[in-house]
Amino acid sequence: MSTSPEHDERIAKMTFASVYPHYVVKVEKKGRTEQELLQVIEWLTGFDESKLQELLTQNVTFQTFFELATLHPNAKLITGTICGYKIEEIQTPLTKQVRYLDKLVDELAKGKKMEKILRS
C-alpha cells in the first residue's frame, strides 16, 4: 500500500510535540516508562534527552525533526505493518522514518524486550 502525497505532506507538517504526549500515554498505559521511550527515540534518532526537550520546546515539525536526526544504521531492519502501511513498502523517506518511530513505540507498548526493539 502506497501513501498519498497529501498523507505524506500532513505527516511532514505535523509537530513532534503534538504527538510525543500520545507516545508517553501509550507506553505508560502498558506499564513501560517515559525513560524507556526516550531510550528508543535516542536509538533511532541520536537525540539525547536534552536535545529532544529542545526540539519539543521549539515545536519542530516531523520534517525538521528527521532532518536533524542521525538515523541508526539498523533502522532499515524495522519492518511490519503500522497504521495500515507495510513499512518496507513506503516510498517517501520522511513518512517511512515517522513510521519507524511509530513501530518502535508500538513494540515498546506491547511489551517487547528492549534488545529486540533496538535491533542491535
N, C-alpha and C positions, 0 to 999 in steps of 0.2 A: 504494500500500500504506500503510495507516494503522498507527500504533503503538498498542499496547495501554496502558491505564492502568498495568499492572504494569511494563511495559517503561519507560515514562516515569518512574515512581517509582524504579525501580532506577537509572536514569541520574542522577536528581536527588540520590540519596543517595551515589553513588559519589564518592570523593575525587579531586580533580585530582592530588594527589601519588601516588596509586596508578597513574595512567595515564601521567603525564609520563615516567617512565623508559622506558616502552614506545615512546613517541613518539621519544625520543632514539635508542634502539636501531634503530628502524625507519629513521630518516633517515640515521644514520651507517653502517648496513649498506649503504646505497645510495650512499655517497660524499658525502653532504651533511653539514653541520656543526650542532652544537647552537646555534651563533651564528645560523645561518640559521633554525633552528626558532624561536629567541627573536624574531627579526625578524618572522616570520609571526604568532606569537602576539600580539606587540605591535600589529601592524597590525589584527588582528581585535578585540582587547580593549582596547587602550590601555594595557596594563600594561607598564611598562619592566622591565628585568631585576631591579632591586632589589625592586619591588613583587611580581613573580612569585615571587621567592625567599621573600618574606614569606608569601605565600599558600601556598606549598609547605610551609613550616615550620609554618604554622597548620593544615595538613591540612584545608583547606576542601573542602566538597562542591562538585560542579559547580553546584548551585543557588546557593550563596553566591558562587562564582567568577563566574558570569554576572550575578548581581545587582549585583556590584561593578564589572563591566566596562562600558565605554562602547563598544558595538559600532560598528565602522566603518560609515559610511553606505552603502558599496558591498558590505557583507556579503550583501545580498539578491541580488547577482549571482552568488553561489556556488550552482551548480546541479549536477545529476548524481546518480548513484547512489553511495551509500556504505553499507556493512553491509546491503545488500539493500533499502534505502529510497531512494526518489527524494526528495531534499532539499526540492524545491519542493512536495511533497505532504504533508510532515509538518505536522500541525496544532498540536502542542504547542510553544510558543515555546522552552522550555528544550531540549527534545530537538533541535529544529532548530538551535539555537546550538551544541550539542555536535557535531552532525553537520557543521556548517560547519567547526569546528576539525578534526574527523577528515578531512574532504575536503581541507583545506589541507595537513595533514601528509602525506596520501596523495600529493597533487600534488608536494610537495617531494621526497618519497622517489622518485617516478617520474621525477625529473629535469626537471620543468617549469621554465621560466625564471621567475625571481623577479618580473619585471614582469607576467607573466601571472597568477601566483599572487596577487599583491597587488591585482589588479583596480582599478587607479587610473584 
